[in-house]
Amino acid sequence: MTTVSATGTTGTNTSSSSTVSSNGASSLSFKDYISLLTTQLKYQDPTAPTDNSQMVAQMAQFSTLSGISQLNTTSSAISGQLGSLSDLATSVSSISTKLDTLISAQKAAGTGSTTA
C-alpha cells in the first residue's frame, strides 16, 4: 500500500476539518474518513492494491465508533430525562406532604370534609 503524505503529490498542503477533543486526541468526521479513503484509493499502486480485509476492518471500526458516539449521545439524553423525573418525583412528594398536613389540620379543626 502506498502512503500519501500530508503535503500530497503536488507539494501543496491539504487541510482537514478534524477537531481536537479535551483530552488532546483528534477526531475525524465521516466526511474526513471518506476523503482519506478516496485519496488512498486514488494514489494506491495498481500492481499492489490495498488488502480488502484491511479496508473492510477499517470501515467496520469507523462504523462501530460512529455507533458508540450515537449511543453516548442517547444515553446522555436519557440521563437528563431521568434527572427531570427525579425532580418531578421530589415535587410530587413535597405536594403530597403539604396536602397531608392540610388535611390533618382540617380534621383537627373539624371544619374539613374528606368526601369528594
N, C-alpha and C positions, 0 to 999 in steps of 0.2 A: 504494500500500500504506500502511495506517495503522500508525504506530509506537506501541507500547504502552510507557509509561514504567515505571520501576521501582516507582512508587507505585500503579500500576494505575488503574482508573477511579474507584474509591471513595475514594482518598486514603490507603488503608492500605498499609503496607509489606509487600512479599512477601519470602519467604526462599527461598534456593536452596541445594542441597547441593553446590555447586561447591567444589572444593578448589584450593589454591594450591600449585603444584609448587615444587621447589627453585630454579628459575630465575625465579620470580615470576609465571609465566603461570598463569592459572586454567584448569582443565579441567572440562568438564561431562560428566556421565554420560548414558547413553542415555535414562534416565528424565527428566533435566533437559531434554534436547533435545525429547522428545515433549511435555513440559509446555509448553515455549516455543512449539512448533509449534501445539498445540491452542489456546493463548492467542492466538496470531497469527491463526489461522483464526476464532476466536470474535469478535474485535474488528475484523476487516477490513471495509472499506467494501464493501457488496454491489454498488454501482454500479461499483467499480473493484477487482475481486478480484486476489489475488496472481497474478503471472505463473507459469504451470505450469512453464515451463522453469527459472525460478529455484528453485522448490520442489524439482524433481527434482535439480537441481545440488546443492542443499544436502543432500539426503538421500544422494546419491552421495558427497559429500565426507565426510559422517559415517560412512558405511559403509566408505569407504576408510581413514579414521582408525582405526576400530574394528579393521579387518583388520591394519593396521600395528601396532597395540598388541598384538594376539594374536601376530603374527609376532615381535615383540620378546620377549614372554614365552617363546615356544617356543625362540627362539634362545638365550636366557639359560639355559634348562633344558638344551639341547644342549651349551652351553659348559661347564656344570657337570659333565655326564656325561663330556665329553672330558677334563676335568681329572681326574676319578676314574680314567679309563682310563690316563691318563699316570702317575698314582701307582701303579696296578696294574702297568704295564709296568716301572716303576722297581723295584718289589718283586720281580717275577719275575726281572729282571736280577740283582738282588742275591742272590737264592736260587741262581740258576744259577751265579754266580761262586763262591759258597760250596760248592756241590756239586762244581764242577770242582776247587777247592782240596782238598776232602776226598778225592776220587777220586785226585788226583795224590799226595797224602800216603800213601794206602793202597797205591798202586802202588809208591811209593818204598820203603815198609816191607816190601813183599812179602807183606802179610797180607790184602789185599783180593781179592775175586773180582768180576769185572765181568760175570759171566753172570747172567741173570735167572732 
